[in-house]
Amino acid sequence: MEKVHAVEFKGITKRFGSNVANDNINLYLDKGVIMSLLGENGSGKTTLMNMLAGIYFPDEGEILIDGKPVAITSPKDAFDNKIGMIHQHFKLVDIFTATENIVLGLKDEKYDLKAATARVREICDRYGFDIDLNKKIYEMSVSEKQTVEIVKVLYRGADILILDEPTAVLTPQEIEKLFFVLRAMRQDGKAIILITHKLNEVLSVSDVVAVLRKGQHIATVRTAETDEQKLTEMMVGHAVKLDIDRLDPKDVKPRLSIKDLTCKDKEGVVKLDHASFVANGGEILGIAGIAGSGQKELLEAIAGLRKVDEGSILYTPDDAPAAELVGKTPMEIKEAGVALAFVPEDRLGMGLVGGMGMTENMMLRSWNKGKGIFVDRKAPEELAEKVYDFLEVVTPSIDYPVRKLSGGNVQKVLVGREIASEPSVLMSAYAVRGLDINTSYVIYNLMSAQKAKGVAVIFVGEDLDVLLELCDRILVLCGGKVSGVVDARTTSKDELGLLMTKVGGKEEN
């Protein structure tokens, strides 16, 4: 007798125009199993899961739930089949409590909040969730909001759960709590799918790993029988070096001295609160913190893109007196002799012009080097070709509009352009977000090469393992304040996690 699986994809194909996102996928998941879904950016992971969640509908093939073919044409159909997806961007109403969000949208003529709270509490106790059900969403941490989302799908009866990058914005301590909950749900017979890119976490929590590459299912392997190197080679299709070349700092000298830097938003809310630190040439300074802790405001203030309400940003070149950057525009900062490169979090909002091709976007860095009304196109075109070849940008041509490229390829164009500008200060916000693991390690080593040239590199990252392996020092932000600066060679993920939540940690001497 053929075994009945909790979920089974049979010959699933999904196209978007001429692009085949999923190509004849055959894959299954059993009850009481945690499966990690791995693949490079654009491999088809999210598309496949969106079909299970009722957001897309397959062009070919069928989905079986408990051995029976089902038509999942909407999120409601997914819920009716006991499928719940926890998205990376939460879908909660800020002014409502946890319980109100959990029961929101359910049709019940005899709505009883007290009874609902009791049922929600029973679910929390069963799986080990720790949350104040009467707390408003706007008062919650990211981890608490994620908990509400998970309880919400369980409350609706989900036996199949899909989690999209669930650890991206959590501290190590919060990740361990999440994994405890997932193991408890597995023990209860739930079928769980994790979309993730963190291989160490894959090996820690999953039972099996399914690998997609270019829309095809390459293999499903038992986690106990594989390792990071094997998984990476399956994702990429060839051997990949998973090492970061961290050199010891040489000729270290202060490049940026930040003192009491304070920034407010349009409503007057303090987003960066008296931040003080030094970024040295010949070092990589990592910036860690839970999302929204002031990382974006810090880099934008240094780049002249955000108003500074208080404090000082002093730039010290090799051959000139120190210059104050506060109050200067990006162009004035450049004219003052500051060779500053900035890879922002918003690629197309601040980094690149979406309607332009690679060459034109390279020219944005060198337009003022032309003579009169004429602009030198040859050098930017050569640079575009170099970035295209070296970072393997997937584009029909270097003149193809970058807004039509995938997020990962947009990122390659931006990072390549900024590094090629030969800055004395290089700042990056999530430089490898959306990139495959192979290109990510190329970027890490490019950052190390910049450090070796004496550049002051400021690297905002979300993967603590990478920060510890790549950086020399790590500055931790919590609620807009600097909660510590630590030596990356001697600290640990746990210490960083404590600093990220102000629970403790140490400050560098």
TAPE-V966531 format. One record per backbone hydrogen bond with DSSP energy under -0.5 kcal/mol. NH is the residue of the N-H (numbers start at 1). CO is the residue of the C=O. If there is no record, write none. Layout:
nh->[NH,NH]
co->[CO,CO]
This chain:
nh->[5,6,7,8,9,10,10,11,12,13,14,16,19,20,21,21,22,23,24,25,27,29,33,33,35,35,36,37,38,38,40,43,48,49,50,51,52,53,54,55,56,59,60,62,63,64,65,66,66,67,68,70,72,73,78,79,80,81,81,82,83,84,86,87,90,92,94,96,98,99,101,102,103,104,106,108,111,111,116,117,118,119,120,121,122,123,124,125,126,127,128,129,131,133,135,137,137,138,139,140,145,146,147,148,149,150,151,152,153,154,155,156,157,158,159,160,161,162,163,164,164,165,165,168,170,175,176,177,178,179,180,181,182,183,184,185,186,187,188,189,190,191,192,192,193,194,195,195,196,196,199,202,203,204,205,206,207,208,209,210,211,212,213,215,216,218,218,219,221,223,225,226,231,232,233,234,235,236,237,242,243,245,246,247,253,255,256,257,258,258,259,261,262,263,265,268,271,272,273,274,275,277,279,280,281,282,283,283,285,285,286,286,287,288,288,293,298,299,300,301,302,303,304,305,306,309,309,310,312,314,315,315,316,317,323,325,328,333,334,335,336,337,338,339,340,341,343,344,347,350,351,351,352,354,356,358,359,361,362,363,364,365,366,367,369,370,372,374,377,381,382,383,384,385,386,387,388,389,390,391,393,395,400,402,403,404,405,410,411,412,413,414,415,416,417,418,419,420,421,421,422,424,425,426,427,427,428,429,430,430,433,435,440,441,442,443,444,445,446,447,448,449,450,451,452,453,453,454,455,456,457,457,458,458,459,459,460,460,461,461,464,467,468,469,470,471,472,473,474,475,476,477,478,480,481,483,483,484,486,488,488,489,490,491,496,497,498,499,500,501,501,502,503,504,508]
co->[3,29,29,64,27,8,62,9,25,60,22,19,16,18,14,19,14,215,22,12,9,7,30,190,33,192,208,194,36,210,212,40,44,45,46,47,48,49,51,50,50,13,13,10,70,8,68,5,6,5,65,63,70,71,74,75,76,77,78,79,78,160,162,85,88,90,92,93,135,133,97,98,99,100,103,106,108,109,112,113,114,115,116,117,118,119,120,121,122,123,124,124,129,131,132,94,96,94,136,137,141,142,143,144,145,146,147,148,149,150,151,152,154,153,82,82,191,84,193,86,162,163,195,165,167,171,172,173,174,175,176,177,178,179,180,181,182,183,184,186,185,159,33,190,161,35,163,193,37,194,197,198,199,200,201,202,34,34,221,36,219,38,216,43,213,211,216,211,209,207,222,223,227,228,229,230,231,232,233,240,241,243,244,245,281,279,279,314,256,277,312,275,310,272,269,265,263,263,480,272,261,258,256,278,253,455,280,455,283,457,284,473,459,286,475,290,294,295,296,297,298,299,301,300,300,262,307,262,259,257,313,323,255,315,315,313,325,329,330,331,332,334,333,337,338,425,427,342,345,346,346,347,347,352,353,398,398,357,358,359,360,362,363,363,366,367,370,371,375,377,378,379,380,381,382,383,384,385,386,387,388,393,397,356,354,401,402,406,407,408,409,410,411,412,413,414,415,416,417,418,419,339,339,456,341,425,458,343,428,460,430,432,436,437,438,439,440,441,442,443,444,445,446,447,448,449,450,451,450,424,283,455,426,456,285,457,428,458,287,459,462,463,464,465,466,467,284,284,486,286,484,288,481,293,478,476,481,476,474,472,486,472,487,487,492,493,494,495,496,497,498,499,498,498,485]
